[in-house]
Amino acid sequence: MWSKFLVDTNACYHICVNGHLDERWLDAFDDYTVDYLDGGRTLITVTVVDQARLFGVINRIRDLGLELILVQKDESGS
């Protein structure tokens, strides 16, 4: 049952937040790909090596007070 909540290692995840990141916050995501989307959203793409890295990104989003919209594994195999 809990296996569906485990994070795949070396997998790419897309994380969408509401709003465009202010330039001063970009340093917090300097080792990730950050893209601004239409509609005022930001897409953060990160390759995780373990569950702690993914939760670290999510915690950083929380600490910055950003609204988390989506966390999705890239199933395309890239």
PDB file of N, CA, C and O in Angstrom, chain B, residues numbered from 101:
ATOM      1  N   MET B 101       0.819  -1.195   0.000  1.00  0.00           N
ATOM      2  CA  MET B 101       0.000   0.000   0.000  1.00  0.00           C
ATOM      3  C   MET B 101       0.864   1.261   0.000  1.00  0.00           C
ATOM      4  O   MET B 101       0.611   2.167  -0.795  1.00  0.00           O
ATOM      5  N   TRP B 102       1.873   1.347   0.865  1.00  0.00           N
ATOM      6  CA  TRP B 102       2.685   2.548   0.959  1.00  0.00           C
ATOM      7  C   TRP B 102       3.659   2.695  -0.185  1.00  0.00           C
ATOM      8  O   TRP B 102       4.218   3.776  -0.370  1.00  0.00           O
ATOM      9  N   SER B 103       3.885   1.651  -0.961  1.00  0.00           N
ATOM     10  CA  SER B 103       4.870   1.726  -2.034  1.00  0.00           C
ATOM     11  C   SER B 103       4.536   2.792  -3.063  1.00  0.00           C
ATOM     12  O   SER B 103       5.445   3.314  -3.709  1.00  0.00           O
ATOM     13  N   LYS B 104       3.277   3.131  -3.237  1.00  0.00           N
ATOM     14  CA  LYS B 104       2.929   4.163  -4.216  1.00  0.00           C
ATOM     15  C   LYS B 104       3.379   5.553  -3.772  1.00  0.00           C
ATOM     16  O   LYS B 104       3.380   6.487  -4.574  1.00  0.00           O
ATOM     17  N   PHE B 105       3.759   5.697  -2.513  1.00  0.00           N
ATOM     18  CA  PHE B 105       4.213   6.980  -2.003  1.00  0.00           C
ATOM     19  C   PHE B 105       5.732   7.104  -1.998  1.00  0.00           C
ATOM     20  O   PHE B 105       6.263   8.162  -1.660  1.00  0.00           O
ATOM     21  N   LEU B 106       6.436   6.043  -2.367  1.00  0.00           N
ATOM     22  CA  LEU B 106       7.887   6.092  -2.397  1.00  0.00           C
ATOM     23  C   LEU B 106       8.359   6.846  -3.628  1.00  0.00           C
ATOM     24  O   LEU B 106       7.709   6.817  -4.673  1.00  0.00           O
ATOM     25  N   VAL B 107       9.473   7.509  -3.500  1.00  0.00           N
ATOM     26  CA  VAL B 107      10.040   8.304  -4.588  1.00  0.00           C
ATOM     27  C   VAL B 107      11.025   7.442  -5.354  1.00  0.00           C
ATOM     28  O   VAL B 107      11.871   6.778  -4.755  1.00  0.00           O
ATOM     29  N   ASP B 108      10.918   7.448  -6.681  1.00  0.00           N
ATOM     30  CA  ASP B 108      11.888   6.744  -7.516  1.00  0.00           C
ATOM     31  C   ASP B 108      13.214   7.484  -7.479  1.00  0.00           C
ATOM     32  O   ASP B 108      13.252   8.712  -7.558  1.00  0.00           O
ATOM     33  N   THR B 109      14.298   6.734  -7.358  1.00  0.00           N
ATOM     34  CA  THR B 109      15.605   7.372  -7.383  1.00  0.00           C
ATOM     35  C   THR B 109      15.988   7.693  -8.818  1.00  0.00           C
ATOM     36  O   THR B 109      15.605   6.985  -9.749  1.00  0.00           O
ATOM     37  N   ASN B 110      16.745   8.766  -8.983  1.00  0.00           N
ATOM     38  CA  ASN B 110      17.180   9.254 -10.296  1.00  0.00           C
ATOM     39  C   ASN B 110      16.008   9.494 -11.241  1.00  0.00           C
ATOM     40  O   ASN B 110      16.104   9.246 -12.442  1.00  0.00           O
ATOM     41  N   ALA B 111      14.922   9.972 -10.691  1.00  0.00           N
ATOM     42  CA  ALA B 111      13.743  10.294 -11.486  1.00  0.00           C
ATOM     43  C   ALA B 111      13.578  11.813 -11.550  1.00  0.00           C
ATOM     44  O   ALA B 111      13.973  12.540 -10.639  1.00  0.00           O
ATOM     45  N   CYS B 112      12.996  12.256 -12.631  1.00  0.00           N
ATOM     46  CA  CYS B 112      12.735  13.675 -12.833  1.00  0.00           C
ATOM     47  C   CYS B 112      11.327  13.994 -12.323  1.00  0.00           C
ATOM     48  O   CYS B 112      10.369  13.286 -12.633  1.00  0.00           O
ATOM     49  N   TYR B 113      11.217  15.060 -11.543  1.00  0.00           N
ATOM     50  CA  TYR B 113       9.922  15.498 -11.025  1.00  0.00           C
ATOM     51  C   TYR B 113       9.666  16.931 -11.453  1.00  0.00           C
ATOM     52  O   TYR B 113      10.584  17.749 -11.507  1.00  0.00           O
ATOM     53  N   HIS B 114       8.409  17.227 -11.758  1.00  0.00           N
ATOM     54  CA  HIS B 114       7.956  18.570 -12.093  1.00  0.00           C
ATOM     55  C   HIS B 114       7.132  19.070 -10.913  1.00  0.00           C
ATOM     56  O   HIS B 114       6.210  18.401 -10.445  1.00  0.00           O
ATOM     57  N   ILE B 115       7.483  20.242 -10.454  1.00  0.00           N
ATOM     58  CA  ILE B 115       6.801  20.845  -9.311  1.00  0.00           C
ATOM     59  C   ILE B 115       6.291  22.201  -9.761  1.00  0.00           C
ATOM     60  O   ILE B 115       7.065  23.046 -10.210  1.00  0.00           O
ATOM     61  N   CYS B 116       4.997  22.405  -9.640  1.00  0.00           N
ATOM     62  CA  CYS B 116       4.383  23.658 -10.072  1.00  0.00           C
ATOM     63  C   CYS B 116       3.924  24.443  -8.851  1.00  0.00           C
ATOM     64  O   CYS B 116       3.290  23.904  -7.944  1.00  0.00           O
ATOM     65  N   VAL B 117       4.262  25.735  -8.851  1.00  0.00           N
ATOM     66  CA  VAL B 117       3.830  26.623  -7.782  1.00  0.00           C
ATOM     67  C   VAL B 117       3.074  27.805  -8.383  1.00  0.00           C
ATOM     68  O   VAL B 117       3.277  28.172  -9.541  1.00  0.00           O
ATOM     69  N   ASN B 118       2.217  28.376  -7.586  1.00  0.00           N
ATOM     70  CA  ASN B 118       1.454  29.537  -8.019  1.00  0.00           C
ATOM     71  C   ASN B 118       2.343  30.770  -7.952  1.00  0.00           C
ATOM     72  O   ASN B 118       3.048  30.986  -6.966  1.00  0.00           O
ATOM     73  N   GLY B 119       2.304  31.565  -8.992  1.00  0.00           N
ATOM     74  CA  GLY B 119       3.081  32.795  -9.050  1.00  0.00           C
ATOM     75  C   GLY B 119       4.416  32.587  -9.726  1.00  0.00           C
ATOM     76  O   GLY B 119       4.897  31.461  -9.850  1.00  0.00           O
ATOM     77  N   HIS B 120       5.008  33.682 -10.163  1.00  0.00           N
ATOM     78  CA  HIS B 120       6.348  33.650 -10.720  1.00  0.00           C
ATOM     79  C   HIS B 120       7.329  33.958  -9.596  1.00  0.00           C
ATOM     80  O   HIS B 120       7.127  34.892  -8.820  1.00  0.00           O
ATOM     81  N   LEU B 121       8.384  33.169  -9.516  1.00  0.00           N
ATOM     82  CA  LEU B 121       9.364  33.359  -8.458  1.00  0.00           C
ATOM     83  C   LEU B 121      10.053  34.706  -8.601  1.00  0.00           C
ATOM     84  O   LEU B 121      10.465  35.092  -9.695  1.00  0.00           O
ATOM     85  N   ASP B 122      10.172  35.402  -7.509  1.00  0.00           N
ATOM     86  CA  ASP B 122      10.934  36.634  -7.450  1.00  0.00           C
ATOM     87  C   ASP B 122      12.408  36.288  -7.666  1.00  0.00           C
ATOM     88  O   ASP B 122      12.856  35.216  -7.261  1.00  0.00           O
ATOM     89  N   GLU B 123      13.160  37.182  -8.297  1.00  0.00           N
ATOM     90  CA  GLU B 123      14.576  36.926  -8.578  1.00  0.00           C
ATOM     91  C   GLU B 123      15.368  36.583  -7.318  1.00  0.00           C
ATOM     92  O   GLU B 123      16.302  35.784  -7.377  1.00  0.00           O
ATOM     93  N   ARG B 124      15.013  37.166  -6.196  1.00  0.00           N
ATOM     94  CA  ARG B 124      15.754  36.898  -4.957  1.00  0.00           C
ATOM     95  C   ARG B 124      15.545  35.472  -4.471  1.00  0.00           C
ATOM     96  O   ARG B 124      16.335  34.977  -3.667  1.00  0.00           O
ATOM     97  N   TRP B 125      14.493  34.801  -4.943  1.00  0.00           N
ATOM     98  CA  TRP B 125      14.238  33.420  -4.541  1.00  0.00           C
ATOM     99  C   TRP B 125      14.903  32.418  -5.478  1.00  0.00           C
ATOM    100  O   TRP B 125      15.009  31.239  -5.139  1.00  0.00           O
ATOM    101  N   LEU B 126      15.348  32.861  -6.640  1.00  0.00           N
ATOM    102  CA  LEU B 126      15.946  31.937  -7.595  1.00  0.00           C
ATOM    103  C   LEU B 126      17.187  31.250  -7.044  1.00  0.00           C
ATOM    104  O   LEU B 126      17.483  30.114  -7.413  1.00  0.00           O
ATOM    105  N   ASP B 127      17.917  31.935  -6.159  1.00  0.00           N
ATOM    106  CA  ASP B 127      19.090  31.310  -5.551  1.00  0.00           C
ATOM    107  C   ASP B 127      18.718  30.050  -4.766  1.00  0.00           C
ATOM    108  O   ASP B 127      19.520  29.121  -4.664  1.00  0.00           O
ATOM    109  N   ALA B 128      17.530  30.019  -4.224  1.00  0.00           N
ATOM    110  CA  ALA B 128      17.088  28.850  -3.466  1.00  0.00           C
ATOM    111  C   ALA B 128      16.871  27.646  -4.381  1.00  0.00           C
ATOM    112  O   ALA B 128      16.803  26.509  -3.913  1.00  0.00           O
ATOM    113  N   PHE B 129      16.762  27.901  -5.684  1.00  0.00           N
ATOM    114  CA  PHE B 129      16.504  26.829  -6.654  1.00  0.00           C
ATOM    115  C   PHE B 129      17.578  26.811  -7.737  1.00  0.00           C
ATOM    116  O   PHE B 129      17.298  26.465  -8.884  1.00  0.00           O
ATOM    117  N   ASP B 130      18.804  27.181  -7.376  1.00  0.00           N
ATOM    118  CA  ASP B 130      19.846  27.353  -8.382  1.00  0.00           C
ATOM    119  C   ASP B 130      20.298  26.062  -9.052  1.00  0.00           C
ATOM    120  O   ASP B 130      20.863  26.117 -10.144  1.00  0.00           O
ATOM    121  N   ASP B 131      20.074  24.927  -8.451  1.00  0.00           N
ATOM    122  CA  ASP B 131      20.488  23.680  -9.096  1.00  0.00           C
ATOM    123  C   ASP B 131      19.325  22.941  -9.754  1.00  0.00           C
ATOM    124  O   ASP B 131      19.435  21.758 -10.075  1.00  0.00           O
ATOM    125  N   TYR B 132      18.224  23.636  -9.950  1.00  0.00           N
ATOM    126  CA  TYR B 132      17.047  23.082 -10.616  1.00  0.00           C
ATOM    127  C   TYR B 132      16.739  23.908 -11.858  1.00  0.00           C
ATOM    128  O   TYR B 132      17.265  25.008 -12.028  1.00  0.00           O
ATOM    129  N   THR B 133      15.889  23.375 -12.717  1.00  0.00           N
ATOM    130  CA  THR B 133      15.414  24.133 -13.862  1.00  0.00           C
ATOM    131  C   THR B 133      14.139  24.854 -13.451  1.00  0.00           C
ATOM    132  O   THR B 133      13.201  24.231 -12.954  1.00  0.00           O
ATOM    133  N   VAL B 134      14.104  26.156 -13.658  1.00  0.00           N
ATOM    134  CA  VAL B 134      12.942  26.971 -13.303  1.00  0.00           C
ATOM    135  C   VAL B 134      12.410  27.609 -14.576  1.00  0.00           C
ATOM    136  O   VAL B 134      13.137  28.314 -15.276  1.00  0.00           O
ATOM    137  N   ASP B 135      11.136  27.358 -14.873  1.00  0.00           N
ATOM    138  CA  ASP B 135      10.485  27.925 -16.054  1.00  0.00           C
ATOM    139  C   ASP B 135       9.214  28.645 -15.626  1.00  0.00           C
ATOM    140  O   ASP B 135       8.447  28.155 -14.797  1.00  0.00           O
ATOM    141  N   TYR B 136       9.010  29.823 -16.213  1.00  0.00           N
ATOM    142  CA  TYR B 136       7.791  30.578 -15.957  1.00  0.00           C
ATOM    143  C   TYR B 136       6.730  30.157 -16.969  1.00  0.00           C
ATOM    144  O   TYR B 136       6.982  30.119 -18.173  1.00  0.00           O
ATOM    145  N   LEU B 137       5.548  29.844 -16.466  1.00  0.00           N
ATOM    146  CA  LEU B 137       4.439  29.387 -17.310  1.00  0.00           C
ATOM    147  C   LEU B 137       3.408  30.482 -17.476  1.00  0.00           C
ATOM    148  O   LEU B 137       3.348  31.429 -16.692  1.00  0.00           O
ATOM    149  N   ASP B 138       2.595  30.335 -18.517  1.00  0.00           N
ATOM    150  CA  ASP B 138       1.456  31.238 -18.691  1.00  0.00           C
ATOM    151  C   ASP B 138       0.538  31.093 -17.487  1.00  0.00           C
ATOM    152  O   ASP B 138       0.503  30.046 -16.840  1.00  0.00           O
ATOM    153  N   GLY B 139      -0.184  32.128 -17.203  1.00  0.00           N
ATOM    154  CA  GLY B 139      -1.125  32.075 -16.087  1.00  0.00           C
ATOM    155  C   GLY B 139      -0.476  32.364 -14.747  1.00  0.00           C
ATOM    156  O   GLY B 139      -1.092  32.172 -13.699  1.00  0.00           O
ATOM    157  N   GLY B 140       0.777  32.829 -14.779  1.00  0.00           N
ATOM    158  CA  GLY B 140       1.422  33.230 -13.536  1.00  0.00           C
ATOM    159  C   GLY B 140       1.911  32.089 -12.669  1.00  0.00           C
ATOM    160  O   GLY B 140       1.975  32.233 -11.448  1.00  0.00           O
ATOM    161  N   ARG B 141       2.253  30.978 -13.257  1.00  0.00           N
ATOM    162  CA  ARG B 141       2.763  29.841 -12.487  1.00  0.00           C
ATOM    163  C   ARG B 141       4.228  29.595 -12.821  1.00  0.00           C
ATOM    164  O   ARG B 141       4.722  30.027 -13.863  1.00  0.00           O
ATOM    165  N   THR B 142       4.912  28.900 -11.929  1.00  0.00           N
ATOM    166  CA  THR B 142       6.310  28.555 -12.120  1.00  0.00           C
ATOM    167  C   THR B 142       6.452  27.040 -12.062  1.00  0.00           C
ATOM    168  O   THR B 142       5.883  26.384 -11.189  1.00  0.00           O
ATOM    169  N   LEU B 143       7.222  26.489 -13.007  1.00  0.00           N
ATOM    170  CA  LEU B 143       7.494  25.061 -13.042  1.00  0.00           C
ATOM    171  C   LEU B 143       8.953  24.840 -12.655  1.00  0.00           C
ATOM    172  O   LEU B 143       9.868  25.371 -13.285  1.00  0.00           O
ATOM    173  N   ILE B 144       9.147  24.049 -11.609  1.00  0.00           N
ATOM    174  CA  ILE B 144      10.487  23.702 -11.136  1.00  0.00           C
ATOM    175  C   ILE B 144      10.702  22.238 -11.482  1.00  0.00           C
ATOM    176  O   ILE B 144       9.899  21.382 -11.112  1.00  0.00           O
ATOM    177  N   THR B 145      11.797  21.949 -12.199  1.00  0.00           N
ATOM    178  CA  THR B 145      12.100  20.579 -12.589  1.00  0.00           C
ATOM    179  C   THR B 145      13.372  20.153 -11.878  1.00  0.00           C
ATOM    180  O   THR B 145      14.382  20.857 -11.908  1.00  0.00           O
ATOM    181  N   VAL B 146      13.311  18.995 -11.239  1.00  0.00           N
ATOM    182  CA  VAL B 146      14.447  18.521 -10.451  1.00  0.00           C
ATOM    183  C   VAL B 146      14.596  17.017 -10.633  1.00  0.00           C
ATOM    184  O   VAL B 146      13.606  16.287 -10.691  1.00  0.00           O
ATOM    185  N   THR B 147      15.838  16.563 -10.722  1.00  0.00           N
ATOM    186  CA  THR B 147      16.121  15.137 -10.710  1.00  0.00           C
ATOM    187  C   THR B 147      16.499  14.775  -9.288  1.00  0.00           C
ATOM    188  O   THR B 147      17.405  15.372  -8.705  1.00  0.00           O
ATOM    189  N   VAL B 148      15.810  13.804  -8.737  1.00  0.00           N
ATOM    190  CA  VAL B 148      16.052  13.426  -7.349  1.00  0.00           C
ATOM    191  C   VAL B 148      16.812  12.111  -7.285  1.00  0.00           C
ATOM    192  O   VAL B 148      16.580  11.197  -8.076  1.00  0.00           O
ATOM    193  N   VAL B 149      17.714  12.039  -6.337  1.00  0.00           N
ATOM    194  CA  VAL B 149      18.468  10.807  -6.132  1.00  0.00           C
ATOM    195  C   VAL B 149      17.891  10.008  -4.977  1.00  0.00           C
ATOM    196  O   VAL B 149      18.180   8.820  -4.828  1.00  0.00           O
ATOM    197  N   ASP B 150      17.080  10.659  -4.168  1.00  0.00           N
ATOM    198  CA  ASP B 150      16.409   9.968  -3.075  1.00  0.00           C
ATOM    199  C   ASP B 150      15.219  10.795  -2.603  1.00  0.00           C
ATOM    200  O   ASP B 150      15.018  11.932  -3.028  1.00  0.00           O
ATOM    201  N   GLN B 151      14.445  10.194  -1.720  1.00  0.00           N
ATOM    202  CA  GLN B 151      13.236  10.832  -1.223  1.00  0.00           C
ATOM    203  C   GLN B 151      13.551  12.118  -0.464  1.00  0.00           C
ATOM    204  O   GLN B 151      12.780  13.076  -0.527  1.00  0.00           O
ATOM    205  N   ALA B 152      14.661  12.151   0.243  1.00  0.00           N
ATOM    206  CA  ALA B 152      15.026  13.337   1.021  1.00  0.00           C
ATOM    207  C   ALA B 152      15.200  14.562   0.127  1.00  0.00           C
ATOM    208  O   ALA B 152      14.827  15.666   0.523  1.00  0.00           O
ATOM    209  N   ARG B 153      15.755  14.390  -1.064  1.00  0.00           N
ATOM    210  CA  ARG B 153      15.955  15.530  -1.976  1.00  0.00           C
ATOM    211  C   ARG B 153      14.616  16.101  -2.432  1.00  0.00           C
ATOM    212  O   ARG B 153      14.444  17.319  -2.475  1.00  0.00           O
ATOM    213  N   LEU B 154      13.672  15.233  -2.772  1.00  0.00           N
ATOM    214  CA  LEU B 154      12.360  15.720  -3.194  1.00  0.00           C
ATOM    215  C   LEU B 154      11.672  16.460  -2.058  1.00  0.00           C
ATOM    216  O   LEU B 154      11.114  17.538  -2.266  1.00  0.00           O
ATOM    217  N   PHE B 155      11.706  15.890  -0.861  1.00  0.00           N
ATOM    218  CA  PHE B 155      11.080  16.561   0.271  1.00  0.00           C
ATOM    219  C   PHE B 155      11.818  17.848   0.635  1.00  0.00           C
ATOM    220  O   PHE B 155      11.209  18.783   1.153  1.00  0.00           O
ATOM    221  N   GLY B 156      13.118  17.904   0.372  1.00  0.00           N
ATOM    222  CA  GLY B 156      13.869  19.136   0.594  1.00  0.00           C
ATOM    223  C   GLY B 156      13.370  20.263  -0.294  1.00  0.00           C
ATOM    224  O   GLY B 156      13.242  21.404   0.151  1.00  0.00           O
ATOM    225  N   VAL B 157      13.089  19.940  -1.553  1.00  0.00           N
ATOM    226  CA  VAL B 157      12.550  20.946  -2.475  1.00  0.00           C
ATOM    227  C   VAL B 157      11.171  21.400  -2.002  1.00  0.00           C
ATOM    228  O   VAL B 157      10.879  22.596  -1.987  1.00  0.00           O
ATOM    229  N   ILE B 158      10.336  20.458  -1.620  1.00  0.00           N
ATOM    230  CA  ILE B 158       8.984  20.794  -1.152  1.00  0.00           C
ATOM    231  C   ILE B 158       9.061  21.639   0.114  1.00  0.00           C
ATOM    232  O   ILE B 158       8.300  22.595   0.268  1.00  0.00           O
ATOM    233  N   ASN B 159       9.966  21.297   1.015  1.00  0.00           N
ATOM    234  CA  ASN B 159      10.128  22.090   2.238  1.00  0.00           C
ATOM    235  C   ASN B 159      10.609  23.503   1.922  1.00  0.00           C
ATOM    236  O   ASN B 159      10.184  24.460   2.569  1.00  0.00           O
ATOM    237  N   ARG B 160      11.484  23.642   0.941  1.00  0.00           N
ATOM    238  CA  ARG B 160      11.972  24.963   0.533  1.00  0.00           C
ATOM    239  C   ARG B 160      10.812  25.803   0.001  1.00  0.00           C
ATOM    240  O   ARG B 160      10.720  26.995   0.297  1.00  0.00           O
ATOM    241  N   ILE B 161       9.936  25.190  -0.776  1.00  0.00           N
ATOM    242  CA  ILE B 161       8.750  25.880  -1.295  1.00  0.00           C
ATOM    243  C   ILE B 161       7.875  26.345  -0.138  1.00  0.00           C
ATOM    244  O   ILE B 161       7.393  27.478  -0.130  1.00  0.00           O
ATOM    245  N   ARG B 162       7.677  25.472   0.830  1.00  0.00           N
ATOM    246  CA  ARG B 162       6.882  25.842   2.011  1.00  0.00           C
ATOM    247  C   ARG B 162       7.527  26.996   2.760  1.00  0.00           C
ATOM    248  O   ARG B 162       6.851  27.956   3.129  1.00  0.00           O
ATOM    249  N   ASP B 163       8.847  26.905   2.987  1.00  0.00           N
ATOM    250  CA  ASP B 163       9.552  27.937   3.748  1.00  0.00           C
ATOM    251  C   ASP B 163       9.486  29.308   3.075  1.00  0.00           C
ATOM    252  O   ASP B 163       9.512  30.335   3.754  1.00  0.00           O
ATOM    253  N   LEU B 164       9.403  29.327   1.756  1.00  0.00           N
ATOM    254  CA  LEU B 164       9.289  30.586   1.021  1.00  0.00           C
ATOM    255  C   LEU B 164       7.851  31.096   0.954  1.00  0.00           C
ATOM    256  O   LEU B 164       7.598  32.185   0.439  1.00  0.00           O
ATOM    257  N   GLY B 165       6.914  30.307   1.473  1.00  0.00           N
ATOM    258  CA  GLY B 165       5.517  30.723   1.482  1.00  0.00           C
ATOM    259  C   GLY B 165       4.838  30.610   0.134  1.00  0.00           C
ATOM    260  O   GLY B 165       3.834  31.275  -0.122  1.00  0.00           O
ATOM    261  N   LEU B 166       5.393  29.757  -0.740  1.00  0.00           N
ATOM    262  CA  LEU B 166       4.805  29.578  -2.074  1.00  0.00           C
ATOM    263  C   LEU B 166       3.662  28.573  -2.018  1.00  0.00           C
ATOM    264  O   LEU B 166       3.672  27.652  -1.201  1.00  0.00           O
ATOM    265  N   GLU B 167       2.690  28.757  -2.882  1.00  0.00           N
ATOM    266  CA  GLU B 167       1.561  27.835  -2.959  1.00  0.00           C
ATOM    267  C   GLU B 167       1.911  26.688  -3.901  1.00  0.00           C
ATOM    268  O   GLU B 167       2.104  26.891  -5.100  1.00  0.00           O
ATOM    269  N   LEU B 168       1.989  25.484  -3.346  1.00  0.00           N
ATOM    270  CA  LEU B 168       2.289  24.287  -4.121  1.00  0.00           C
ATOM    271  C   LEU B 168       1.033  23.846  -4.853  1.00  0.00           C
ATOM    272  O   LEU B 168      -0.020  23.663  -4.243  1.00  0.00           O
ATOM    273  N   ILE B 169       1.150  23.673  -6.173  1.00  0.00           N
ATOM    274  CA  ILE B 169       0.010  23.272  -6.985  1.00  0.00           C
ATOM    275  C   ILE B 169       0.102  21.802  -7.392  1.00  0.00           C
ATOM    276  O   ILE B 169      -0.892  21.077  -7.355  1.00  0.00           O
ATOM    277  N   LEU B 170       1.310  21.367  -7.783  1.00  0.00           N
ATOM    278  CA  LEU B 170       1.447  20.029  -8.352  1.00  0.00           C
ATOM    279  C   LEU B 170       2.852  19.495  -8.148  1.00  0.00           C
ATOM    280  O   LEU B 170       3.833  20.227  -8.283  1.00  0.00           O
ATOM    281  N   VAL B 171       2.943  18.205  -7.819  1.00  0.00           N
ATOM    282  CA  VAL B 171       4.203  17.466  -7.844  1.00  0.00           C
ATOM    283  C   VAL B 171       3.931  16.236  -8.687  1.00  0.00           C
ATOM    284  O   VAL B 171       3.073  15.420  -8.352  1.00  0.00           O
ATOM    285  N   GLN B 172       4.673  16.102  -9.795  1.00  0.00           N
ATOM    286  CA  GLN B 172       4.399  15.018 -10.733  1.00  0.00           C
ATOM    287  C   GLN B 172       5.691  14.420 -11.264  1.00  0.00           C
ATOM    288  O   GLN B 172       6.594  15.138 -11.693  1.00  0.00           O
ATOM    289  N   LYS B 173       5.764  13.112 -11.230  1.00  0.00           N
ATOM    290  CA  LYS B 173       6.929  12.421 -11.794  1.00  0.00           C
ATOM    291  C   LYS B 173       6.841  12.477 -13.317  1.00  0.00           C
ATOM    292  O   LYS B 173       5.773  12.279 -13.895  1.00  0.00           O
ATOM    293  N   ASP B 174       7.973  12.747 -13.954  1.00  0.00           N
ATOM    294  CA  ASP B 174       8.040  12.749 -15.414  1.00  0.00           C
ATOM    295  C   ASP B 174       8.091  11.287 -15.872  1.00  0.00           C
ATOM    296  O   ASP B 174       9.096  10.602 -15.685  1.00  0.00           O
ATOM    297  N   GLU B 175       7.022  10.836 -16.457  1.00  0.00           N
ATOM    298  CA  GLU B 175       6.911   9.445 -16.899  1.00  0.00           C
ATOM    299  C   GLU B 175       7.432   9.244 -18.315  1.00  0.00           C
ATOM    300  O   GLU B 175       7.354   8.138 -18.850  1.00  0.00           O
ATOM    301  N   SER B 176       7.964  10.300 -18.929  1.00  0.00           N
ATOM    302  CA  SER B 176       8.398  10.204 -20.324  1.00  0.00           C
ATOM    303  C   SER B 176       9.708   9.448 -20.484  1.00  0.00           C
ATOM    304  O   SER B 176      10.095   9.086 -21.596  1.00  0.00           O
ATOM    305  N   GLY B 177      10.392   9.210 -19.360  1.00  0.00           N
ATOM    306  CA  GLY B 177      11.648   8.477 -19.445  1.00  0.00           C
ATOM    307  C   GLY B 177      12.836   9.350 -19.746  1.00  0.00           C
ATOM    308  O   GLY B 177      13.927   8.833 -19.983  1.00  0.00           O
ATOM    309  N   SER B 178      12.664  10.662 -19.745  1.00  0.00           N
ATOM    310  CA  SER B 178      13.791  11.573 -20.019  1.00  0.00           C
ATOM    311  C   SER B 178      14.499  11.962 -18.769  1.00  0.00           C
ATOM    312  O   SER B 178      15.467  12.721 -18.819  1.00  0.00           O
TER     313      SER B 178
END
